[in-house]
Amino acid sequence: ASIGNFLRRSLRRAGRREGKDGTSGAEYTHQPVPEGKLGERSSVFYSAGQFFFEYLVVVSLKKMPDGHYEPKITYQFPKRENLLKGQKEEEERLLQAIPLFCFPDGNNWAPITEFTSETFSFVLTNMDGSRKIGYCRRLLPSGRGVRLPEVFCIISCLGCFGLFSKILDEVEKRRQISMAVIYPFMQGLRESPFPAPGKSVTIKSFIPESGTELIELTRPVDAHLEHVEFQALLQRLSPHLILHIFASAMLERRLIFLAEELSVLSQCIHAVAALLYPFTWAHTYIPVVPECLLDTVCCPTPFMVGIQMRHLERVLEQPMEEALIVDLCEGKIIRAVGDEEEILPGKLQNEMLISLNRHNNNNNVHTSEQVNALVSEAFVHFFVRLVGHYASHIKWGRNGSGSFQERAFCKAITSKSCRRFVKKFVKTNMFSLFIEEAEKSRIPQEGNG
């Protein structure tokens, strides 16, 4: 309970507007694209040349005097020294929060002999708005007899799930040999610059009895899709339900996703958030809610959270406000507001439905990257059709500052159903934050009004 209270106090979303609270214990967000035409691909998602990661930590289960197990950090690389007071406090907050998100499913563990490795991620947002992503691989160490699983967690400010999954593959391979073999690999990775989109970096790594290996790590060309796996969503939900979820997210409602596997929750919720591109979900976002934070669902403000199916009964007993509850195991909606079918403009909704059905039917012949690109294109096209004229309704002052003309922007939409929807959408946090950035994005030029 104390760590839960600590997280609620210390980890918050920075981007608030007009008193809307975006409190968050863990949150995913991708960069908005305020400049240029709506839907343009940003050439830099995260700056190339940065460190791949800040920390590698190992979180193990330690038996407490009362017999239950608690997750504790048992290994940290690198150890940072000579930190300023503020930096040291931030590191302590980070290291105190990590174990909770590495074992979000509580402390009802017991030693086991078999366990299928799973990969998932979380994002911690600090009080200053800075974000750190935790990429996790939960595995059972090699050995005989019963053992407890442990989590290797890479903390980075870079969003690229596929790339870090490959890094965790290498970490797991070395863990089965010896912990000592992991250190030189991670040191080599830390000394390598993070590549630009579409580029690669090669890491040299020595493994006993195997010799020196060359490991090539490549970033996707389209940087905003680095943290996304749309196939995970399409495999579990019908296009019709995906559009209901998308519509609810656009109006910044409360969304709860249920599944038992951490990897399913993580992948599907990241995918839902990515459907909003080039806008950004700016409220509470916890892909896997730790057991001690289940009362998050009582929050009156918008949230997008993932909860393990075993906690369904407890969730339904909570005194929560209207929410969309999605069962990812059965591919159905358990609880809805009731108007999800009518939220989006009919014509545009049908166009997206046709597009999603087409991609869904061809899912087995497309690569993951192709599915990502095709699905993202359909949703970006929706935004272009709906609000792509926003730039022509920013009035620029002589000093280069912009002022968005909301009334004229809405009036310019000829379709009544589209205008009705956009009048709601412009009141959301995500649209406000997007426009705020757009109003600051023009470089002043002498003589231009």
Salt bridges, closest charged atoms under 4 A:
GLU18 OE2 - ARG17 NH2 3.86
ASP21 OD1 - ARG16 NE 3.69
GLU27 OE2 - ARG13 NE 2.76
GLU54 OE2 - LYS132 NZ 2.94
ASP66 OD1 - HIS68 ND1 2.38
GLU70 OE2 - HIS68 NE2 3.31
GLU70 OE1 - LYS72 NZ 3.51
GLU90 OE2 - LYS132 NZ 3.84
ASP105 OD2 - ARG138 NH2 2.66
GLU118 OE2 - ARG138 NH2 2.84
GLU150 OE2 - ARG175 NE 2.57
ASP169 OD1 - ARG137 NH2 2.80
GLU170 OE1 - LYS173 NZ 3.41
GLU170 OE1 - ARG174 NH1 2.74
GLU172 OE1 - ARG137 NH1 2.66
GLU213 OE1 - LYS173 NZ 3.27
GLU213 OE1 - ARG174 NH2 3.78
ASP222 OD2 - ARG41 NE 2.73
ASP222 OD1 - HIS224 ND1 3.15
GLU226 OE2 - ARG219 NE 2.57
GLU252 OE1 - HIS283 NE2 3.24
GLU260 OE2 - ARG310 NH2 2.55
GLU291 OE2 - ARG314 NH1 3.32
ASP295 OD1 - ARG8 NH2 2.55
GLU321 OE1 - ARG254 NH2 3.61
ASP339 OD1 - ARG253 NH1 2.72
GLU341 OE1 - HIS240 NE2 2.79
GLU341 OE1 - HIS244 NE2 2.96
GLU351 OE1 - ARG385 NH1 2.86
GLU406 OE2 - LYS427 NZ 2.82
GLU436 OE2 - ARG17 NH1 2.08
GLU437 OE2 - LYS440 NZ 3.50
